[in-house]
Amino acid sequence: MAQFAGKGGAVKVGANTVNEIDEWDLTINADLNEITKFLDAGKGFLPGVYEWNGKFKGRYDSTDTNGQLALLNAILAGTQIAINLFIDGTKKWAGNIYLKTINPKAAVSDNVLVDYNFQGSGALALTP
C-alpha cells in the first residue's frame, strides 16, 4: 500500500501554485436514495449523485497575484475556478469550484492567516 507524506502537497488554481498554503481538506458525499419496500428486513439504498467540498489554509500573501489574489477576485466576481489539490508532484484531485468563504485573521502573537472554503461544481477527478 502506498503511503504519502503531506509535505508533498500543494493547492493550485489551474497551473498556478497558491503560495503559503500548508493544509487542504477534501470531503466527498454521496446521496443514498432509500429503496426499502414493505416486508424488507432492513433498509435498502441506491447510490445517487455525489457532491464535494473542502477547505485549505495557510499564511496570507497579498503579493501572490496568480494564487491568493486570484482566489479573492474569484469570490468577489462569483466566478468558477479550476482547483488542483496535490498529494505529491503528480497525484491530485481536480475539478471546478466556487469559493464560499475567505477568512483572513490576524493576531498579535501569530502570522496573518487565511482560510478558504469551497464547493465543488461538477465532476471530481483523481489522477493516481
N, C-alpha and C positions, 0 to 999 in steps of 0.2 A: 504494500500500500504506500502510495506516495505521500510524503509529508512536506509541508511548506512552512517557511518562516515568514512572519508578517513583514519583515524588513524589506522584502522584495516587492511589496505592494505599491500601487500608485493610483491616483484618480486623474483621468484625462477628459478634457472637453474636446471631443473629436480627437485630433492628434496632439493636442497641447496639454502638457502636464500642468495640473493645478499645483502651484508652489505651496510649500509649508503644510501640506496635509499629512497627518500621521495616523489616521484611523478612518476606516469605512465599514459600513454595516449594511447588509442587503437582506431583505425579507421577501419571500415568495409565498403567497397564499393561494390555495386552490379552492374554488367553490365546489362543495359536495352537495348535490341535489338529492334529497331523500326520495327513495322509490319504494318505501315499505308498503306492503299490502296487508289487508286483513288476514289473520291467521299466521303471519310470519312470526318466527320465534325471536328474531332480532331485527333491528333496523338495517335497511339496505341503502346504499348510496351509489350514485353515478357521478363521476367527475364532470365538472362543467369547465368554465374558463378560469384562468388564474390572473392574479394581479401581483405587482411587485412594487416595492418602495424601499427607501433606505435613507441613510444619512452618512455624512462624512464630516470630519472636523480637523482643525489644526490651528496654526497661528495666522493671524490676519496679515495680509500682504497687499497693500493698495497699489504697489508697483507691478503686480502680476497682471498685465493687461490682457493676455490670452487665456488666463485661468480665472482668478478670483474676480477681476473686473468684468470679464465676460459673463460670469455667473450672476453678478449683480445686475448687469444690463438685461440679462435674460428674464430675471424675475420681474424687473420693472416694466419690461415690454410684454411680458406674458408669452414669450417665445419658447418653443420646444428646442431642446439641445440634445446632441448625441453625447452619451456618457460611456466611459470605459473604466471599469473597476478592475484593476490588475491584481492578480495573485502573485505573479512574478513577471519577468520580462516578456513572456509570450502568452501566458494563461490569463484569461479575462472574462468578465461578464460584460455584455454590451447591449445597449438599447437606447431608446429616446426617453427623455424625462421632461417634466415640468418641475421647477423648483417651487416648493410650498413655503418654506421659510429660510431666511438667512438671519442668524442670530449672533452678531458680534457682541463681545463682552470684555470689559476692562476692569482690572482690579489692581490696586497699588502694589500688591505683592506678587504679580504674575505678568506674563506677556498678554498682549491683546489677543484674544482667542476668537474663533468664529466656528459656528455650527451651521451646516447646510442640511435641509430635509427635502426629499424629493419624492415624486410619484412617477412611476414608470408609465409609459403610454405605448401600448402595442407589445410586440414580442420582445422577449429577453433571450439573448443567445450566449452560450458558453463556448469559448474557444479553449479546449482542454490542453 
